[in-house]
Amino acid sequence: MNVLIAGRRRSFRTVSFDVRTNSVRLIDQRVLPHRFEVLATAHYRETAEAIRNMTVRGAGAIGATAGYGLAQGLRAFRGGDITRFRARLEEAYDTLKDARPTAVDPVNALNEVRAACNPDAPVKDQQSAALTAAERFATDNVEHCRRIGDHGAPLIRDGATVLTHCNAGWLAFVDIGSATAPMYAAQAQGRRFTVLCDETRPRCQGASLTAWELAQQGIDHRVIADNAAGWLMQQGRIDLVIVGADRVLGRTGEVANKIGTYTKAVLAKRHGIPFYVAIPLSTLDWNLRSGRDIPIEERNESEVLGAWGVPSSPARRPGKSKDPLTYVRIANPSSHAVNPGFDVTPPELITGIITPRGIFQPDQLQALRESAR
Ligand code: MRU
């Protein structure tokens, strides 16, 4: 998407690969919206760490990053010993896969890159096939989001108010986003609407990232406290909910997404408001048979017990070279917290799943299984 930096509009992808330096280039999402920085990881372990520490986050973006990370690890291998090369492949695969557990996109990306490497082929050929597959995953991700926009845009009528949770925008993908794709498409079609961004405690991806994205795109929006949605729905001030997902079970239609998504789905059902989930095909998990089996990330309690921000006065902000964020403790000093990062929404609360192939009922996803990309 286009980003306005120091008065200049420039086009960026959230994740890209620099062939010359064998590095993965990432927009640093930890410091947005206060600073716009792109960093490069030089080693697959560094790339895995960038996923773990949330330099890059969002299912589609960490999927593309993992795919590039695996190609990066393989391209750094020197020599022609196939046995050692395959050991490197498995080691890099596991390191990248273990960086964050809930999203399935990284697993699907890693599987695509691994499958592209013919174990009988010379090292050089496998290295080049790995990068081609990683690039394909990233390009597919963009194309899938574009098609989600085509299918989802008609849901947003002129004058509507749309609620979204967390960040399922272009920062959570390679470009465009899933929940935001219908918004960007509706905007391009000339419709005017308002987006309510749940702030999304504890890390506030809605308040910081989605609000920044929408501001960059000139879409009218407001940040709301996470617990405001019920009241606003009761008042008739929300027409539609669109969220993304980290893992959708193809067999059951259950949806794992950022903590708080389930609460919003229950509220939407209570108030008769359509609740949609927008996903590329790489977010589908065809293996798990129950939402109870989805690994839910438990995160550090510091996220709940405090918050990160910048002083409101520019004069009190740290200089360019320093981390712009300050952590402030909110909770009682001796108290501890519980911090599940994701929840699982059952299919009966979901109006439809917006995919690149159209909008499906959660119990009709099987139809996508055999369809070609
Ligand atoms: O912890 P995060 O910021 O990686 O969580 C991201 C979300 O939950 C998004 O809503 C999700 O990835 C769907 S959009 C790809």
Residues whose N, C-alpha, C, O or C-beta is under 5 A from the ligand:
A	BS01	MRU	R57 G58 A59 G60 H165 C166 N167 A168 A172 Q205 G244 A245 D246 N257 K258
